[in-house]
Amino acid sequence: MSESNVFVLKAACDATSGIVASVTSYLAGLGCYISEMHQYDDEENQRFFMRAVCRIESDSTTLEMIREGFDAQVSEFNMEWELFDSAEPMRVLLMVSKFDHCLDDLLYRHRKGELPMEITAIVSNHKDLRPMAEREGIRFVHLPVTKENKPEQEAALVQIVEETKTDLVVLARYMQILSDSLCKELHGRAINIHHSFLPGFKGAKPYHQAHVRGVKLIGATAHYVTSDLDEGPIIEQSVQPVDHSYSPERLVAVGRDTETVALASAVRLHLEHRVFMYGNKTVVFK
Ligand SMILES: Nc1nc2c(c(=O)[nH]1)N[C@@H](CN(C=O)c1ccc(C(=O)N[C@@H](CCC(=O)O)C(=O)O)cc1)CN2
């Protein structure tokens, strides 16, 4: 794929002075124009984060050259960094069970060009949504999961992730709990949508819990998947006001909207390299 002249730099290191000056002078020296820049200094943990969108304006500079010289430039900072070519959309595998609203929404936004991604496959533990995938001309893989075949089916999923060079797995209402080993394999590259405003109402039936509790707000939470169910670093949340007159069914209907909004936003933020995982939290440059 042709290299574009636009790239995104993500970097993090222990906080100290001179980081921004060192990075921006290096990029300017190579004829790069910085069109967008965010930085955050976590004073509590002395950790520094930055994201820059840059355009190469020099004909003699390539992204590979920038990568090759970067470590030497920032060696004093022991920096974790990555450069992403904006012409290379992330490769994304979507997982779903029976509820179709999040998958449908992501496919619509992708069709409208809102989500810069290559969809590598749609994987489901049920056959119900195969027609939705086929309508879009996307490979559909049915991997039914039982307690007995879970390791085998998860191994099949990992093989698909590897053979399709998938960068990100999105659990768009996939209702099976991923094993610890799969969570480790997909660390930092699997996003789940939980149908409640975490930390409230974990587990498979949050709307009924919300109704019983009589909440006045319901919502959804998009988070990175970890072995601890519904405990992963939160990327995005969305809420809607409700009241005593809402039946569980109406709560589910309103909840669907919060799920699609939260998940689409979280996926877009990840695709645009705007999210840093940091302990069990995130830093997000919107
Ligand atoms: N390792 C993780 N796996 C998954 C997570 C996660 O946070 N960590 N999130 C879930 C999604 N989810 C809530 O958002 C969720 C899905 C399913 C269940 C559950 O209890 N499932 C039962 C089976 C239900 C069924 O077959 O329909 C189970 O797996 O025994 C709880 C929460 C996705 N995976």
Ligand as a Chemical Component Dictionary entry (heavy atoms), coordinates in Angstrom:
data_LIG
# 
_chem_comp.id                   LIG 
_chem_comp.type                 NON-POLYMER 
_chem_comp.pdbx_formal_charge   0 
_chem_comp.three_letter_code    LIG 
# 
loop_
_chem_comp_atom.comp_id 
_chem_comp_atom.atom_id 
_chem_comp_atom.alt_atom_id 
_chem_comp_atom.type_symbol 
_chem_comp_atom.charge 
_chem_comp_atom.model_Cartn_x 
_chem_comp_atom.model_Cartn_y 
_chem_comp_atom.model_Cartn_z 
_chem_comp_atom.pdbx_ordinal 
LIG N1  N1  N 0 -12.835 -12.066 29.305 1  
LIG C1  C1  C 0 -13.913 -11.330 28.988 2  
LIG N2  N2  N 0 -14.785 -11.802 28.092 3  
LIG C2  C2  C 0 -15.860 -11.046 27.769 4  
LIG C3  C3  C 0 -16.102 -9.805  28.398 5  
LIG C4  C4  C 0 -15.115 -9.317  29.311 6  
LIG O1  O1  O 0 -15.251 -8.214  29.872 7  
LIG N3  N3  N 0 -14.045 -10.108 29.580 8  
LIG N4  N4  N 0 -17.265 -9.106  28.133 9  
LIG C5  C5  C 0 -18.299 -9.936  27.557 10 
LIG C6  C6  C 0 -19.567 -9.234  27.260 11 
LIG N5  N5  N 0 -20.449 -9.266  28.409 12 
LIG C7  C7  C 0 -20.758 -8.110  28.990 13 
LIG O2  O2  O 0 -20.476 -7.050  28.476 14 
LIG C8  C8  C 0 -20.904 -10.523 28.918 15 
LIG C9  C9  C 0 -21.204 -11.503 28.054 16 
LIG C10 C10 C 0 -21.629 -12.747 28.555 17 
LIG C11 C11 C 0 -21.720 -12.983 29.883 18 
LIG C12 C12 C 0 -22.122 -14.329 30.370 19 
LIG O3  O3  O 0 -22.363 -14.533 31.518 20 
LIG N6  N6  N 0 -22.141 -15.289 29.419 21 
LIG C13 C13 C 0 -22.441 -16.681 29.743 22 
LIG C14 C14 C 0 -23.113 -17.326 28.551 23 
LIG C15 C15 C 0 -24.242 -16.521 28.039 24 
LIG C16 C16 C 0 -24.815 -17.105 26.763 25 
LIG O4  O4  O 0 -24.421 -18.171 26.320 26 
LIG O5  O5  O 0 -25.657 -16.408 26.211 27 
LIG C17 C17 C 0 -21.148 -17.429 29.849 28 
LIG O6  O6  O 0 -20.228 -17.111 29.059 29 
LIG O7  O7  O 0 -21.145 -18.372 30.634 30 
LIG C18 C18 C 0 -21.397 -11.968 30.760 31 
LIG C19 C19 C 0 -20.996 -10.724 30.267 32 
LIG C20 C20 C 0 -17.803 -10.692 26.380 33 
LIG N7  N7  N 0 -16.725 -11.520 26.827 34 
# 
loop_
_chem_comp_bond.comp_id 
_chem_comp_bond.atom_id_1 
_chem_comp_bond.atom_id_2 
_chem_comp_bond.value_order 
_chem_comp_bond.pdbx_ordinal 
LIG N1  C1  SING 1  
LIG C1  N2  DOUB 2  
LIG C1  N3  SING 3  
LIG N2  C2  SING 4  
LIG C2  C3  DOUB 5  
LIG C2  N7  SING 6  
LIG C3  C4  SING 7  
LIG C3  N4  SING 8  
LIG C4  O1  DOUB 9  
LIG C4  N3  SING 10 
LIG N4  C5  SING 11 
LIG C5  C6  SING 12 
LIG C5  C20 SING 13 
LIG C6  N5  SING 14 
LIG N5  C7  SING 15 
LIG N5  C8  SING 16 
LIG C7  O2  DOUB 17 
LIG C8  C9  SING 18 
LIG C8  C19 DOUB 19 
LIG C9  C10 DOUB 20 
LIG C10 C11 SING 21 
LIG C11 C12 SING 22 
LIG C11 C18 DOUB 23 
LIG C12 O3  DOUB 24 
LIG C12 N6  SING 25 
LIG N6  C13 SING 26 
LIG C13 C14 SING 27 
LIG C13 C17 SING 28 
LIG C14 C15 SING 29 
LIG C15 C16 SING 30 
LIG C16 O4  DOUB 31 
LIG C16 O5  SING 32 
LIG C17 O6  DOUB 33 
LIG C17 O7  SING 34 
LIG C18 C19 SING 35 
LIG C20 N7  SING 36 
# 
